[in-house]
Amino acid sequence: MNGSAGLAHAPFVWAAFGITFVLLAFEVVLVWLASRRAAREPGRPHAQEPASLRLVSRTTLADRDS
């Protein structure tokens, strides 16, 4: 058995790794550009206000007294 016979599929493996790397790099660039664009935009009014997390009861005060 030839030692290099097992490496016959190696070009396809390296091509898959290369394509994966290119797609990952492209996604990183897109995320970086989107974050730069978001940092330059002024904040929206609803994003600047603090969120209130009030508990809302479904019962009325009359139901609680009884």
CORJOPE-V176153 format. One record per residue. N is the residue number from 0. RES is the residue in one small letter. OMEGA is omega in radians with two decimals (NA if undefined). NEAR is the number of other C-alpha atoms within 10 Angstrom. Layout:
BEGIN
N|RES|OMEGA|NEAR ; N|RES|OMEGA|NEAR
END
This chain:
BEGIN
0|m|-3.13|5 ; 1|n|-3.11|5 ; 2|g|-3.12|6 ; 3|s|-3.13|8 ; 4|a|3.14|8 ; 5|g|-3.13|9 ; 6|l|-3.10|10 ; 7|a|-3.14|9 ; 8|h|-3.08|9 ; 9|a|3.12|11 ; 10|p|3.12|10 ; 11|f|3.11|11 ; 12|v|3.13|12 ; 13|w|3.08|11 ; 14|a|3.11|11 ; 15|a|3.09|12 ; 16|f|-3.14|12 ; 17|g|3.13|12 ; 18|i|3.12|12 ; 19|t|3.13|12 ; 20|f|-3.14|12 ; 21|v|3.13|12 ; 22|l|3.11|12 ; 23|l|3.11|12 ; 24|a|3.11|12 ; 25|f|3.13|12 ; 26|e|3.11|12 ; 27|v|3.13|12 ; 28|v|3.12|12 ; 29|l|3.13|12 ; 30|v|3.13|12 ; 31|w|3.12|12 ; 32|l|3.13|12 ; 33|a|3.13|11 ; 34|s|3.08|11 ; 35|r|3.14|11 ; 36|r|-3.14|10 ; 37|a|3.14|11 ; 38|a|-3.14|10 ; 39|r|-3.10|8 ; 40|e|3.03|8 ; 41|p|-3.13|8 ; 42|g|3.09|10 ; 43|r|-3.09|8 ; 44|p|-3.11|7 ; 45|h|3.12|8 ; 46|a|-3.12|8 ; 47|q|-3.12|9 ; 48|e|3.10|8 ; 49|p|3.14|7 ; 50|a|3.06|8 ; 51|s|-3.13|6 ; 52|l|3.13|6 ; 53|r|3.02|6 ; 54|l|-3.12|6 ; 55|v|-3.13|6 ; 56|s|3.11|7 ; 57|r|3.13|7 ; 58|t|3.10|8 ; 59|t|3.10|8 ; 60|l|3.13|9 ; 61|a|3.13|7 ; 62|d|-3.11|8 ; 63|r|-3.11|7 ; 64|d|-3.06|6 ; 65|s|NA|5
END
